[in-house]
Amino acid sequence: MDRILAVIPSRYASTRFPGKPLALVHGIPMVVRVFNQARKVFSDVCVATDDERIFKTVTEAGGVAVMTSSQHRSGTDRCLEALKKYSEQTGKNFDGVVNVQGDEPFISPVQIKMLSDTLMMDGVDIATIVKRASSVEELEDPNRPKVVVDKDMNALYFSRSMIPFHRGGKLDDGMVGSLPYYLHVGLYGYRSNILEKICSMEESFLEKTEKLEQLRWLENGLKIRVAECNEPSFGIDTPQDLERVNNMHIYEE
């Protein structure tokens, strides 16, 4: 049986929302909520942080955290260091790592399990999740990356622009809902050996242009298997998002 480590990269610094991991979501720090959701699927879960306040908050709540460097260029690099440190501390070896977003306090266990199951399929080195777009506004939002896939659900390209371009006239929300326009959900699963490989790659042209690190992996010939999961998500990027979520009644699975 394949052993998976779930890692939640968590930084205190944020341009739009400093201290976001510790913001209270229905009375509980956001990073603790994410940890608790991930524990519903995995027996091995850790928060990877470079901040003592986050480390203390997680461990005092009964969670597991590891301190990582403040110099990492991405959450993916932080995941690799966390994998190495957690493995050293526990004496366990892991076949794969699931990178769980730290700003989705109500992330669905169904979504995480689907990602893990996809990663463990034969021949899959990297896995990720998409959901169907439901509006033109979502497709035109550069903060919502889009993805196109091949017939086997391998990613062909990710973009902040709307892809594919619809040349057959103006799109409306009804048309979007009936077509396979996919929004990328920022969850990744990696085979452990592949995680080490991608963290050693130089930044690529497409990555620097679109500011999407997964394009580096595609440019280097790696395949990313995509699974569609249309569970609702409640990502928090700004204080306004936090206020909105705290005013919602959300059922936790």
BELCORTA-V806036 format. One record per backbone hydrogen bond with DSSP energy under -0.5 kcal/mol. CO is the residue of the C=O (numbers start at 1). NH is the residue of the N-H. E is the energy in kcal/mol with one decimal. If there is no record, write none. Layout:
BEGIN
co=CO nh=NH e=E
co=CO nh=NH e=E
END
This chain:
BEGIN
co=2 nh=4 e=-0.5
co=3 nh=95 e=-1.8
co=3 nh=96 e=-1.5
co=4 nh=6 e=-0.5
co=5 nh=7 e=-0.6
co=5 nh=98 e=-2.5
co=6 nh=46 e=-2.3
co=7 nh=9 e=-0.6
co=7 nh=100 e=-2.8
co=8 nh=48 e=-2.0
co=10 nh=50 e=-0.7
co=12 nh=19 e=-3.3
co=17 nh=20 e=-1.5
co=19 nh=22 e=-1.5
co=20 nh=23 e=-1.7
co=21 nh=31 e=-2.7
co=23 nh=30 e=-2.2
co=24 nh=26 e=-0.6
co=25 nh=28 e=-1.3
co=28 nh=25 e=-3.1
co=29 nh=32 e=-0.6
co=29 nh=33 e=-2.0
co=30 nh=34 e=-2.2
co=31 nh=35 e=-2.2
co=32 nh=36 e=-2.5
co=33 nh=37 e=-2.0
co=34 nh=38 e=-2.4
co=35 nh=39 e=-2.0
co=37 nh=40 e=-1.1
co=38 nh=41 e=-1.8
co=38 nh=42 e=-2.5
co=43 nh=45 e=-0.6
co=44 nh=6 e=-2.5
co=46 nh=8 e=-2.4
co=47 nh=49 e=-0.6
co=47 nh=66 e=-2.8
co=48 nh=10 e=-2.9
co=49 nh=68 e=-3.4
co=51 nh=55 e=-2.3
co=52 nh=56 e=-2.7
co=53 nh=57 e=-2.2
co=54 nh=58 e=-2.5
co=55 nh=59 e=-2.4
co=56 nh=60 e=-2.5
co=57 nh=61 e=-1.0
co=58 nh=63 e=-2.7
co=59 nh=62 e=-1.5
co=64 nh=47 e=-2.4
co=66 nh=49 e=-2.2
co=69 nh=72 e=-0.5
co=74 nh=78 e=-1.5
co=75 nh=79 e=-2.0
co=76 nh=80 e=-1.6
co=77 nh=81 e=-1.8
co=78 nh=82 e=-2.4
co=79 nh=83 e=-2.6
co=80 nh=84 e=-2.1
co=81 nh=85 e=-2.5
co=82 nh=86 e=-3.0
co=83 nh=87 e=-2.2
co=84 nh=88 e=-2.0
co=85 nh=89 e=-2.5
co=86 nh=90 e=-2.1
co=87 nh=91 e=-2.3
co=95 nh=192 e=-2.3
co=96 nh=5 e=-2.1
co=97 nh=99 e=-0.5
co=97 nh=190 e=-3.0
co=98 nh=7 e=-2.9
co=98 nh=100 e=-0.8
co=99 nh=188 e=-1.4
co=101 nh=104 e=-0.8
co=103 nh=236 e=-2.2
co=104 nh=107 e=-1.9
co=108 nh=112 e=-1.9
co=109 nh=113 e=-2.7
co=110 nh=114 e=-2.1
co=111 nh=115 e=-2.0
co=112 nh=116 e=-2.3
co=113 nh=117 e=-2.8
co=114 nh=118 e=-2.2
co=115 nh=119 e=-2.3
co=116 nh=120 e=-1.8
co=118 nh=121 e=-1.4
co=121 nh=124 e=-1.8
co=123 nh=125 e=-0.5
co=125 nh=191 e=-2.5
co=126 nh=225 e=-2.8
co=127 nh=189 e=-2.4
co=128 nh=227 e=-1.9
co=129 nh=185 e=-2.6
co=130 nh=229 e=-2.8
co=131 nh=183 e=-3.3
co=135 nh=139 e=-1.5
co=136 nh=140 e=-2.0
co=137 nh=141 e=-0.7
co=138 nh=141 e=-0.8
co=140 nh=142 e=-0.7
co=141 nh=144 e=-1.9
co=143 nh=145 e=-0.6
co=145 nh=184 e=-3.1
co=146 nh=159 e=-2.4
co=147 nh=182 e=-0.7
co=148 nh=156 e=-3.3
co=148 nh=157 e=-1.3
co=150 nh=153 e=-1.9
co=153 nh=226 e=-3.5
co=154 nh=150 e=-2.4
co=157 nh=148 e=-2.1
co=159 nh=146 e=-3.5
co=161 nh=163 e=-0.5
co=165 nh=167 e=-0.9
co=167 nh=169 e=-0.8
co=172 nh=176 e=-2.2
co=173 nh=177 e=-2.0
co=174 nh=178 e=-0.6
co=175 nh=178 e=-1.0
co=175 nh=179 e=-0.6
co=176 nh=179 e=-1.3
co=176 nh=181 e=-0.5
co=179 nh=181 e=-2.3
co=180 nh=182 e=-0.6
co=181 nh=133 e=-2.9
co=182 nh=147 e=-1.6
co=183 nh=131 e=-2.2
co=184 nh=186 e=-0.6
co=185 nh=129 e=-0.9
co=185 nh=187 e=-3.1
co=187 nh=129 e=-0.8
co=188 nh=99 e=-3.3
co=189 nh=127 e=-2.7
co=190 nh=97 e=-2.9
co=191 nh=195 e=-2.4
co=192 nh=196 e=-1.6
co=193 nh=197 e=-1.4
co=194 nh=198 e=-2.8
co=195 nh=199 e=-1.6
co=196 nh=200 e=-0.6
co=197 nh=200 e=-1.0
co=198 nh=201 e=-0.9
co=204 nh=208 e=-2.4
co=205 nh=209 e=-2.1
co=206 nh=210 e=-2.7
co=207 nh=211 e=-2.0
co=207 nh=212 e=-0.9
co=212 nh=215 e=-1.5
co=213 nh=216 e=-1.4
co=213 nh=217 e=-0.8
co=214 nh=218 e=-1.7
co=215 nh=219 e=-2.6
co=216 nh=220 e=-1.3
co=217 nh=222 e=-2.3
co=218 nh=221 e=-1.9
co=223 nh=126 e=-0.6
co=223 nh=225 e=-0.5
co=224 nh=155 e=-3.0
co=225 nh=128 e=-2.1
co=227 nh=130 e=-2.4
co=227 nh=229 e=-0.5
co=235 nh=237 e=-0.6
co=238 nh=242 e=-1.8
co=239 nh=243 e=-2.2
co=240 nh=244 e=-2.1
co=241 nh=245 e=-2.5
co=242 nh=246 e=-2.5
co=243 nh=247 e=-1.0
co=244 nh=247 e=-0.6
co=245 nh=248 e=-1.6
co=248 nh=250 e=-0.8
co=251 nh=253 e=-0.6
END
